Amino acid sequence: MRVTILGAGQVGSSLAENLTRESNDVTVVDIDAGRLKKLQERLDIRTVNGSASWPSVLEQAGTRQADLLIAVTNSDEVNMVACQITFTLFGTPTRIARIRQNAYLTCARLFSEQAVPINVLISPEQLITNNIRRLIEHPGALQVLDFSGGRLQLVAVRAHPGGPLVNQQLCCIRDHMPNVDTRVAAIFRREHAITPRGDTVIEADDEVFFIADHRHIRDVMSELIHLDQEYKRIIIVGGGNIGLRLAQALENDFSIKIIEQDASRCHQLSRELERTMVFHGDASDRDLLESERIEDTDVFIALTNDDEANIMASMLAKRMGARKVIVLINNPAYVDLVQGGDIDIAISPQQVTIGSILRYIRQGDVVNVHSLRRGAAEAFEAIAHANKGKSRVVGKAIGDIELPCGTTIGAIVRGNDVFIAHDDIQVEENDHVVLFLTDKKKLTDVEKLFRVSRTLL
């Protein structure tokens, strides 16, 4: 696939790295020549230096021949103009744009072929807000991903010593939970992926990914970890777009406080929020945290644009007694360094955003894609088709499907019914199949399973 990426920031660079690894023909456009040079030194891509909204620059980037345009510059306006130009002048089939400002996103009539022709709107702030909300709704989870409109969820937890299923074989799950159907999709042990089998033993500190009906998630978690009490008191650091959206999403169900350094922003937050308490101050101020009883805080969430400030404030909060700390980390190099110590969960905006874009890159009818473990693994939901051709999956039992190494079918959604994957379940036409892939090198082989051909050659 020929892809033009506008913007060589963290998201654009991460996208370029992901897409070139999957043998796509990638061109990156950015106004910063130094940033492009660094990117080209480590990736096999074309680069074009110039404004992403200029027709001549887009022409030079080969957008006329591109299958997909992804506009992720730091300017909503540049992204919108670029999509308009590529549609009008070049007829680029698919145009994806990152739009951050809520003033644009709330105008439903703005984005259409008759107005601003963007096929897919990506709002990182909303994606991150949804991500954090799911974590808060499932205390103790490291990651919670929705499939099939939220009826099915894939959850990651760190197995605790003493958990009922810890040191037990996976085949014992049904004995422990006779009324709950679930499947362990993958296990990561000391950073190495283990393909789950019936005789696989779960060990303490394993990172376990399991899939289940959303109604059964807490039951399964209780077998692997000591369940946290429901969260009530939350402190959010940073009253920017993400902090504001998160407070709005949570304030009717939780006790929310926001700490913001900018006084004028504090006044604006106070006007827009109804039940949230807004504090003007520095989240690294020990006296402020003590006065707000940090030791009684269930979740401390640092969402400023400063990674170092987020990390330091969260470490301080955790050592002063906060039960759980969640940190937004823009620099991907920091994520692995900080998660798992004083910091419970580090969220990368790049990985959250990339997952929402990858579904448009994947071959076959793909509904959802989630990038996992900093891009090393992937979970996606594909629709099984046969039509007049032949299919490698339709009409076959799951146990008879030749899956690439490191690939697991977790569940099937058929209409309103959810079926956790077992070897005897047969895949039918139009089933939504949820897969977990631990080795991205096998992605092409997995995609072939959901392509319809007449010969299967």
C-alpha positions as CSV (number, residue, x, y, z in Angstrom):
1,M,0.0,0.0,0.0
2,R,1.2,3.5,-0.8
3,V,0.8,5.8,2.2
4,T,1.5,9.5,2.6
5,I,2.0,10.6,6.2
6,L,1.8,14.4,6.9
7,G,3.7,15.2,10.1
8,A,6.9,13.6,11.4
9,G,6.1,14.1,15.1
10,Q,5.8,11.3,17.6
11,V,2.6,9.9,16.0
12,G,3.8,10.3,12.4
13,S,7.2,8.8,13.1
14,S,5.7,5.8,15.0
15,L,3.2,5.3,12.1
16,A,6.0,5.4,9.6
17,E,8.0,2.8,11.6
18,N,5.0,0.5,11.9
19,L,4.0,0.7,8.2
20,T,7.5,0.3,6.8
21,R,7.9,-2.8,9.0
22,E,4.9,-4.2,7.2
23,S,6.3,-3.5,3.7
24,N,4.2,-0.5,2.8
25,D,5.5,2.2,0.5
26,V,5.7,5.3,2.9
27,T,6.4,8.9,2.2
28,V,6.6,11.4,5.1
29,V,6.1,15.2,4.7
30,D,7.2,17.7,7.4
31,I,8.3,21.3,7.5
32,D,11.2,20.4,9.8
33,A,14.1,19.1,7.7
34,G,16.1,17.9,10.7
35,R,13.3,15.8,11.9
36,L,12.9,14.2,8.5
37,K,16.7,13.5,8.3
38,K,16.7,11.6,11.6
39,L,13.7,9.6,10.5
40,Q,15.2,8.7,7.1
41,E,18.4,7.6,8.8
42,R,16.6,4.7,10.5
43,L,13.7,3.9,8.1
44,D,13.4,3.0,4.5
45,I,11.1,5.8,3.5
46,R,10.8,8.8,1.2
47,T,10.7,12.2,2.8
48,V,9.6,15.6,1.5
49,N,10.4,18.8,3.3
50,G,7.7,21.5,3.0
51,S,4.3,22.6,4.2
52,A,1.8,19.7,4.3
53,S,-1.0,21.9,3.0
54,W,0.7,23.1,-0.2
55,P,-0.5,21.5,-3.4
56,S,3.1,21.4,-4.8
57,V,4.5,19.7,-1.8
58,L,1.7,17.1,-1.8
59,E,2.3,16.5,-5.5
60,Q,6.0,16.0,-4.9
61,A,5.2,13.5,-2.1
62,G,3.3,11.3,-4.7
63,T,-0.1,11.8,-3.1
64,R,-1.7,11.5,-6.5
65,Q,-0.7,7.9,-6.6
66,A,-1.2,7.2,-2.8
67,D,-3.9,4.8,-1.6
68,L,-4.0,6.5,1.8
69,L,-3.3,9.9,3.3
70,I,-2.8,10.3,7.0
71,A,-2.6,13.9,8.2
72,V,-1.2,14.1,11.7
73,T,0.6,17.4,11.8
74,N,0.3,19.5,15.0
75,S,-2.3,21.8,13.2
76,D,-5.9,20.8,12.8
77,E,-6.2,23.5,10.1
78,V,-3.3,22.1,8.1
79,N,-4.7,18.6,8.4
80,M,-8.1,19.7,7.1
81,V,-6.7,21.7,4.2
82,A,-4.4,18.9,3.2
83,C,-7.4,16.5,3.0
84,Q,-9.4,19.0,1.0
85,I,-6.5,19.4,-1.5
86,T,-5.8,15.7,-1.9
87,F,-9.5,15.0,-2.5
88,T,-10.0,17.9,-5.0
89,L,-6.8,17.6,-6.9
90,F,-5.7,14.0,-6.6
91,G,-8.7,12.0,-5.6
92,T,-6.8,10.1,-2.9
93,P,-9.3,7.3,-1.9
94,T,-8.9,7.4,1.9
95,R,-8.1,10.4,4.0
96,I,-7.5,10.2,7.7
97,A,-6.9,13.3,9.8
98,R,-6.1,14.0,13.5
99,I,-8.4,16.7,14.8
100,R,-7.9,17.8,18.4
101,Q,-10.1,20.9,18.9
102,N,-13.5,20.1,20.2
103,A,-14.9,23.1,18.3
104,Y,-14.4,21.2,15.1
105,L,-15.4,17.8,16.3
106,T,-18.8,18.9,17.6
107,C,-19.8,20.3,14.2
108,A,-21.3,17.2,12.6
109,R,-22.0,18.8,9.2
110,L,-18.4,19.9,8.8
111,F,-16.9,16.7,7.6
112,S,-18.3,15.3,4.4
113,E,-17.4,15.3,0.7
114,Q,-19.5,18.4,0.3
115,A,-17.5,20.2,3.0
116,V,-14.2,19.0,4.5
117,P,-13.7,15.6,2.8
118,I,-12.1,13.6,5.7
119,N,-13.1,9.9,5.7
120,V,-11.8,9.2,9.2
121,L,-11.5,11.6,12.1
122,I,-8.9,10.7,14.8
123,S,-9.2,12.5,18.2
124,P,-6.3,11.4,20.4
125,E,-7.8,13.2,23.4
126,Q,-11.1,11.2,23.1
127,L,-9.2,7.9,22.5
128,I,-7.1,8.5,25.6
129,T,-10.1,9.5,27.7
130,N,-11.9,6.3,26.7
131,N,-8.8,4.3,27.5
132,I,-8.4,5.7,31.0
133,R,-12.1,5.5,31.7
134,R,-12.0,1.7,31.0
135,L,-9.1,1.3,33.3
136,I,-10.9,3.1,36.1
137,E,-14.0,1.0,35.6
138,H,-11.8,-2.2,35.9
139,P,-9.6,-1.6,39.0
140,G,-6.4,-3.6,38.7
141,A,-6.3,-4.0,34.9
142,L,-3.3,-2.9,32.9
143,Q,-5.2,-2.5,29.7
144,V,-8.9,-2.9,28.7
145,L,-9.9,-3.1,25.0
146,D,-13.3,-3.1,23.5
147,F,-14.5,-5.3,20.6
148,S,-17.9,-5.6,18.9
149,G,-19.2,-2.4,20.5
150,G,-18.0,-3.2,24.0
151,R,-19.8,-6.5,24.3
152,L,-16.5,-8.3,24.3
153,Q,-13.4,-7.1,26.1
154,L,-9.7,-8.1,26.1
155,V,-8.1,-7.4,29.4
156,A,-4.4,-7.5,30.6
157,V,-3.5,-8.1,34.2
158,R,-0.4,-8.8,36.1
159,A,-0.9,-12.2,37.9
160,H,-0.5,-11.8,41.7
161,P,1.0,-14.4,44.0
162,G,-1.9,-16.2,45.7
163,G,-4.4,-15.7,42.9
164,P,-6.6,-18.8,42.6
165,L,-5.4,-19.6,39.1
166,V,-1.7,-18.7,39.7
167,N,0.4,-21.8,39.6
168,Q,-2.5,-23.7,38.0
169,Q,-2.8,-25.0,34.4
170,L,-5.1,-23.1,32.1
171,C,-7.3,-26.2,31.6
172,C,-8.4,-25.6,35.3
173,I,-10.2,-22.3,34.4
174,R,-13.5,-24.1,33.8
175,D,-13.3,-25.9,37.1
176,H,-12.7,-22.5,38.9
177,M,-15.5,-20.7,37.0
178,P,-18.0,-23.2,35.7
179,N,-20.5,-20.5,34.8
180,V,-18.0,-18.1,33.1
181,D,-16.5,-18.7,29.6
182,T,-13.2,-17.0,29.0
183,R,-10.0,-17.7,27.0
184,V,-6.4,-16.6,27.7
185,A,-5.2,-15.1,24.5
186,A,-1.5,-14.6,25.4
187,I,0.9,-14.6,28.3
188,F,4.0,-12.5,28.5
189,R,6.6,-13.8,30.9
190,R,9.8,-11.7,31.5
191,E,9.0,-9.9,28.2
192,H,8.7,-13.2,26.2
193,A,5.4,-14.3,24.6
194,I,4.0,-17.7,25.5
195,T,1.3,-19.2,23.4
196,P,-1.3,-20.5,25.8
197,R,-2.2,-24.2,25.9
198,G,-4.3,-26.3,28.2
199,D,-1.2,-27.4,30.2
200,T,0.4,-23.9,30.4
201,V,0.9,-22.9,34.0
202,I,0.3,-19.2,35.0
203,E,3.1,-17.9,37.1
204,A,3.1,-14.9,39.5
205,D,4.1,-11.7,37.6
206,D,3.0,-13.0,34.2
207,E,1.2,-10.5,32.1
208,V,-2.0,-12.3,31.1
209,F,-4.3,-11.2,28.3
210,F,-7.7,-12.8,28.5
211,I,-10.9,-12.3,26.6
212,A,-14.5,-12.5,27.9
213,D,-18.0,-11.1,27.7
214,H,-17.9,-7.6,29.3
215,R,-20.2,-8.9,32.1
216,H,-17.7,-11.5,33.2
217,I,-14.5,-9.4,33.3
218,R,-14.4,-8.9,37.0
219,D,-15.0,-12.6,37.7
220,V,-12.0,-13.6,35.6
221,M,-9.8,-10.9,37.1
222,S,-10.5,-12.2,40.6
223,E,-8.9,-15.5,39.6
224,L,-5.6,-13.8,38.7
225,I,-5.2,-10.8,41.0
226,H,-6.4,-9.5,44.4
227,L,-9.2,-7.4,43.2
228,D,-8.9,-3.7,44.1
229,Q,-11.8,-2.0,45.7
230,E,-13.9,0.2,43.4
231,Y,-12.3,3.6,42.9
232,K,-14.0,6.6,44.3
233,R,-11.5,9.5,44.7
234,I,-9.5,10.6,41.7
235,I,-6.9,13.4,41.2
236,I,-6.2,14.6,37.7
237,V,-3.0,16.6,37.1
238,G,-3.3,18.9,34.0
239,G,-6.4,20.7,32.9
240,G,-5.8,20.6,29.2
241,N,-8.0,19.0,26.6
242,I,-7.5,15.5,27.9
243,G,-7.9,16.5,31.6
244,L,-11.0,18.4,30.9
245,R,-12.6,15.6,28.9
246,L,-11.7,13.0,31.5
247,A,-13.2,15.1,34.3
248,Q,-16.4,15.6,32.3
249,A,-16.6,11.9,31.7
250,L,-16.1,10.9,35.3
251,E,-17.4,13.7,37.5
252,N,-21.0,12.3,37.8
253,D,-19.7,8.9,39.1
254,F,-16.5,9.8,41.1
255,S,-15.1,12.5,43.4
256,I,-12.8,14.4,41.0
257,K,-10.1,17.0,41.7
258,I,-8.0,18.7,39.1
259,I,-4.6,20.4,39.8
260,E,-3.7,23.0,37.1
261,Q,-0.8,25.4,37.1
262,D,-2.3,28.1,34.8
263,A,-4.6,30.4,36.7
264,S,-6.7,31.5,33.7
265,R,-7.1,27.8,32.7
266,C,-8.4,27.1,36.2
267,H,-11.1,29.7,35.8
268,Q,-12.1,28.2,32.5
269,L,-12.2,24.7,34.0
270,S,-14.4,25.9,36.8
271,R,-16.9,27.3,34.3
272,E,-17.0,24.1,32.2
273,L,-17.1,21.5,35.0
274,E,-20.1,21.1,37.3
275,R,-18.9,18.8,40.2
276,T,-15.1,18.8,39.8
277,M,-13.0,20.7,42.3
278,V,-10.3,22.7,40.6
279,F,-7.0,23.7,42.3
280,H,-4.4,26.2,41.1
281,G,-1.0,24.7,42.0
282,D,1.9,22.4,41.3
283,A,1.2,18.7,41.6
284,S,4.8,18.2,42.8
285,D,4.1,20.4,45.8
286,R,4.2,18.0,48.7
287,D,2.2,20.4,50.9
288,L,-0.6,20.6,48.3
289,L,-0.8,16.9,48.0
290,E,-0.9,16.5,51.8
291,S,-3.6,19.1,52.2
292,E,-5.7,17.2,49.6
293,R,-5.2,13.9,51.5
294,I,-3.2,12.1,48.8
295,E,-3.1,9.0,51.0
296,D,-6.9,8.7,50.5
297,T,-6.7,9.0,46.7
298,D,-7.6,5.9,44.7
299,V,-6.2,7.0,41.4
300,F,-3.7,9.8,40.6
301,I,-3.6,10.6,36.8
302,A,-0.9,12.9,35.4
303,L,-1.9,14.3,32.0
304,T,0.2,17.4,31.4
305,N,2.3,17.8,28.2
306,D,5.5,17.5,30.2
307,D,6.7,13.9,30.6
308,E,9.2,14.6,33.3
309,A,6.7,16.6,35.3
310,N,4.1,13.8,35.0
311,I,6.7,11.2,36.1
312,M,8.0,13.1,39.1
313,A,4.5,14.1,40.3
314,S,3.2,10.5,40.0
315,M,6.2,9.0,41.8
316,L,5.8,11.5,44.6
317,A,2.0,10.8,44.8
318,K,2.6,7.0,44.9
319,R,5.2,7.3,47.7
320,M,2.8,9.5,49.7
321,G,0.1,6.9,49.6
322,A,-1.9,7.1,46.3
323,R,-3.3,3.6,45.5
324,K,-2.8,3.8,41.8
325,V,-1.0,6.1,39.5
326,I,-1.5,6.5,35.7
327,V,0.8,8.6,33.6
328,L,0.6,10.0,30.1
329,I,4.0,9.6,28.4
330,N,4.6,11.2,25.0
331,N,8.2,10.0,24.6
332,P,8.0,6.2,23.7
333,A,11.5,5.6,25.1
334,Y,10.2,6.5,28.6
335,V,7.3,4.0,28.7
336,D,9.2,0.8,29.4
337,L,11.5,2.6,31.8
338,V,8.8,3.9,34.2
339,Q,5.9,1.3,34.1
340,G,5.8,-1.3,36.8
341,G,7.7,0.5,39.6
342,D,6.1,3.4,41.4
343,I,4.1,4.1,38.3
344,D,1.4,1.5,37.7
345,I,0.4,2.3,34.1
346,A,2.1,4.4,31.5
347,I,-0.1,5.4,28.5
348,S,1.4,6.3,25.1
349,P,-0.7,8.6,23.0
350,Q,1.1,7.3,19.9
351,Q,0.1,3.7,20.5
352,V,-3.5,4.6,21.3
353,T,-3.7,6.7,18.1
354,I,-1.9,4.2,15.9
355,G,-4.3,1.4,16.7
356,S,-7.3,3.4,15.5
357,I,-5.5,4.0,12.2
358,L,-4.2,0.5,11.5
359,R,-7.6,-0.9,10.7
360,Y,-7.5,1.1,7.5
361,I,-4.2,-0.5,6.6
362,R,-5.1,-4.1,7.2
363,Q,-6.0,-6.3,4.3
364,G,-9.5,-7.9,4.6
365,D,-12.6,-6.6,6.3
366,V,-11.1,-5.4,9.6
367,V,-13.4,-3.6,12.2
368,N,-11.1,-3.0,15.1
369,V,-7.3,-2.9,15.6
370,H,-5.5,-2.4,18.9
371,S,-1.7,-2.0,19.1
372,L,-0.4,-3.7,22.3
373,R,2.8,-3.7,24.2
374,R,4.3,-0.7,22.5
375,G,3.5,-2.1,19.0
376,A,5.0,-5.5,19.6
377,A,1.7,-7.3,19.6
378,E,-1.7,-6.7,18.1
379,A,-5.4,-7.6,18.6
380,F,-7.9,-7.1,15.9
381,E,-11.4,-7.9,14.9
382,A,-12.0,-9.2,11.3
383,I,-15.2,-10.2,9.5
384,A,-15.1,-13.7,7.9
385,H,-16.4,-13.7,4.3
386,A,-16.8,-16.4,1.6
387,N,-19.0,-14.8,-1.0
388,K,-18.6,-16.7,-4.3
389,G,-15.0,-17.5,-3.6
390,K,-13.3,-19.8,-1.1
391,S,-12.4,-18.9,2.4
392,R,-9.7,-20.2,4.7
393,V,-11.9,-19.8,7.8
394,V,-15.6,-19.9,6.9
395,G,-17.0,-23.4,7.4
396,K,-14.1,-24.6,9.5
397,A,-13.9,-25.4,13.1
398,I,-11.4,-23.2,15.0
399,G,-9.3,-26.2,15.8
400,D,-8.9,-27.0,12.1
401,I,-7.8,-23.5,11.1
402,E,-4.0,-23.3,10.4
403,L,-3.1,-20.3,12.4
404,P,0.4,-18.8,12.2
405,C,2.7,-19.3,15.1
406,G,1.9,-16.9,18.0
407,T,-1.7,-16.3,16.8
408,T,-4.7,-17.0,18.9
409,I,-8.4,-16.8,18.1
410,G,-10.0,-15.4,21.2
411,A,-13.7,-15.2,20.4
412,I,-16.4,-15.0,17.7
413,V,-19.3,-12.6,17.7
414,R,-22.3,-13.7,15.6
415,G,-25.1,-11.2,15.6
416,N,-26.0,-10.6,19.2
417,D,-24.2,-13.8,20.4
418,V,-20.7,-14.0,21.8
419,F,-18.8,-17.3,21.6
420,I,-15.5,-17.6,23.4
421,A,-13.2,-19.6,21.1
422,H,-13.0,-23.4,21.5
423,D,-11.7,-25.9,19.0
424,D,-15.1,-27.3,18.1
425,I,-16.8,-23.9,17.3
426,Q,-17.3,-23.4,13.5
427,V,-16.7,-20.1,11.8
428,E,-19.7,-18.9,9.8
429,E,-20.2,-16.3,7.1
430,N,-20.1,-12.7,8.5
431,D,-18.8,-13.8,11.9
432,H,-16.6,-11.2,13.7
433,V,-13.4,-13.0,14.7
434,V,-11.2,-11.5,17.4
435,L,-7.5,-12.5,17.1
436,F,-4.5,-11.9,19.2
437,L,-1.1,-11.8,17.4
438,T,2.2,-11.8,19.4
439,D,4.5,-11.8,16.4
440,K,3.9,-8.9,14.0
441,K,6.1,-10.7,11.4
442,K,3.2,-13.1,10.9
443,L,0.7,-10.4,10.2
444,T,0.6,-11.0,6.4
445,D,-0.2,-14.7,7.0
446,V,-3.0,-13.8,9.3
447,E,-4.4,-11.2,6.9
448,K,-4.5,-14.0,4.2
449,L,-6.9,-15.9,6.3
450,F,-9.5,-13.3,5.8
451,R,-9.0,-12.6,2.1
452,V,-11.5,-14.2,-0.2
453,S,-10.1,-15.8,-3.3
454,R,-11.3,-18.3,-5.9
455,T,-8.2,-20.5,-5.8
456,L,-6.7,-20.0,-2.3
457,L,-3.3,-19.8,-4.1
